[in-house]
Structures are given as structure tokens and as C-alpha cells.
Amino acid sequence: MSFTVQVDWQQSEKTDQDFSRDHTISFGSGQQVQGSSAPEYKGNANLVNPEESLIAALSSCHMLTFLAIAHLKRLPVASYHDTATAELGKNTENRTQVSRIVLNPKIVFVDGLVVSDEALDKMHQKAHANCFIANTLACDVIINK
């Protein structure tokens, strides 16, 4: 199985001073997203930046894996909400990297179903261990519940 995205960039005006960071990301599903670098790196604050895309990929993957686990355990989920964050830091070669991602999932089960903290922790641990994106990353991933 493989996945493809296409990234296209074109200079908007000729200048020797700087360049536009704005670009188009086209997904294999046909969706397009306008991207840029983070504002701190001269990007457009109104567009998605690569760091946000990375956080979104991890958060989405963790959620989908968690939902699959809940489904297999016959624990129907009514809603799942996550406000994820990422921090930049330096790696051992003193290069900037995403050094930590924090997931803050809030899960509501149907009909007031109560799942113990221990069971919820185990489900999150299993979701993290089986998330394709998490298995790809080298940074710390923290899951707050």
C-alpha cells in the first residue's frame, strides 16, 4: 500500500529579496490544501503549515486507531475531541525538530457508558503502539486524557 501527495509551488512575483512560502498540497483523494511555512518562518498565518499537518496526521491516526479498538471491544464512542500541540526543540545534532507532540483526547462513550481510567489508559497505549504515524515519529508523544 502506498499513498501520494503532490506539492506545487510557484514564485508569485520576481524578486531577489525573498520568496513566497505559499504552496498547494494535493492529496490522492482529490482534496487540496493551501500551505505555507509558519509565520515565524515568513509564512502565511492563514494557511496550513507543515508542523500543523504533522500534528493533524498523528492526532487523526491515533483517533482512528482508538476508535477501531473501542469498536472491537464493543465500547461505542459518541464523540472524540482532541486539541493537539507540538513543540519545536533541538535534536542531538543541534538541528531544529518537532521534539514533542501532546495529544489531549476527550472521549465520550454512548449512553453514559463509563470506562475505567485503567481501561482507557490501556486503549490509548494500544492505539499509540498501533498508530502508523506514531510508529514513524522519533519525537516524544504524550497522550493526556
C-alpha positions in Angstrom: 0.0 0.0 0.0 1.3 3.5 -0.8 0.0 7.0 -0.5 0.8 10.0 -2.7 0.6 13.8 -2.2 1.7 16.4 -4.7 3.2 19.7 -3.6 3.3 22.6 -6.0 5.0 26.0 -5.6 5.5 28.9 -8.0 7.0 32.3 -7.3 4.2 34.8 -7.3 6.4 37.8 -8.2 10.0 38.2 -9.3 12.2 39.5 -6.5 15.8 38.9 -5.3 14.8 39.8 -1.8 12.7 36.9 -0.7 10.4 34.1 -1.9 6.8 33.2 -1.2 6.3 30.2 1.1 2.7 29.6 -0.1 2.1 26.4 -2.0 -0.6 23.9 -2.8 -0.8 20.4 -1.4 -2.9 18.0 -3.5 -3.9 14.7 -1.9 -4.5 11.4 -3.7 -8.2 11.7 -2.6 -8.5 14.8 -4.7 -8.6 17.3 -1.8 -6.3 20.3 -2.0 -5.0 22.4 0.9 -3.2 25.7 0.6 0.0 25.6 2.7 2.8 27.9 3.8 5.5 27.9 6.4 4.7 29.1 9.9 4.5 32.8 10.4 7.7 32.7 12.4 9.5 31.5 9.2 8.0 34.2 7.0 4.9 32.1 6.1 1.3 33.0 5.7 -0.6 32.7 9.1 -3.8 32.0 7.2 -2.5 28.8 5.6 -1.7 25.3 7.0 2.0 24.8 7.8 3.9 21.5 7.8 4.1 21.4 11.6 0.3 21.6 11.8 0.0 19.0 9.2 2.2 16.6 11.2 0.2 17.2 14.3 -3.0 16.6 12.4 -1.7 13.4 10.9 -0.7 12.0 14.3 -3.9 13.1 16.1 -6.1 11.7 13.3 -4.2 8.4 13.2 -4.4 8.0 17.0 -8.1 8.8 16.9 -8.9 6.3 14.1 -6.8 3.6 15.8 -8.5 4.3 19.2 -12.0 4.1 17.5 -11.1 0.8 16.0 -10.0 -0.6 19.4 -13.2 0.7 21.0 -15.3 -0.9 18.3 -13.6 -4.2 18.7 -14.1 -4.0 22.5 -17.8 -3.2 21.9 -17.4 0.2 23.6 -19.3 2.5 21.4 -17.9 6.1 21.2 -20.3 9.0 20.9 -17.7 11.7 20.4 -13.9 12.1 20.3 -12.2 15.5 20.5 -8.5 16.3 20.5 -6.7 19.6 20.8 -3.1 18.5 20.0 0.0 20.6 20.3 3.6 20.4 19.2 6.8 21.9 20.4 10.0 22.7 18.4 13.3 21.9 20.0 16.8 20.8 19.1 18.0 17.3 18.4 21.4 15.8 19.3 22.9 17.4 16.2 21.5 20.8 17.4 19.1 20.9 14.5 15.5 22.1 14.9 12.9 19.4 15.1 9.4 18.7 16.3 10.6 17.4 19.7 7.3 16.7 21.4 3.7 16.3 20.4 0.9 16.3 23.1 -2.4 14.7 22.4 -5.4 15.7 24.6 -8.2 13.4 23.6 -11.6 13.7 25.2 -13.8 10.7 24.6 -17.5 10.4 25.4 -19.0 6.9 25.2 -22.6 6.4 24.3 -25.5 6.3 26.7 -23.3 7.4 29.7 -21.1 4.3 29.4 -18.3 4.6 31.9 -14.9 3.2 31.1 -12.4 3.0 33.9 -9.3 5.1 33.7 -7.2 2.0 33.7 -9.1 0.6 30.7 -8.9 4.0 28.9 -5.2 4.2 29.5 -4.7 0.7 28.0 -6.8 1.6 25.0 -4.7 4.7 24.4 -1.4 2.8 24.9 -2.6 0.2 22.3 -3.8 3.0 19.9 -0.4 4.7 20.2 1.5 1.4 19.7 -0.6 0.6 16.6 -0.8 4.1 15.0 1.2 4.1 11.7 2.2 7.7 12.1 3.3 7.3 15.8 5.4 4.4 14.7 7.1 6.7 12.2 8.0 9.5 14.5 11.1 9.8 16.6 9.9 12.6 18.9 8.2 12.2 22.3 4.4 11.7 22.0 2.4 12.5 25.2 -1.2 11.4 25.5 -3.2 13.3 28.1 -6.7 12.1 28.8 
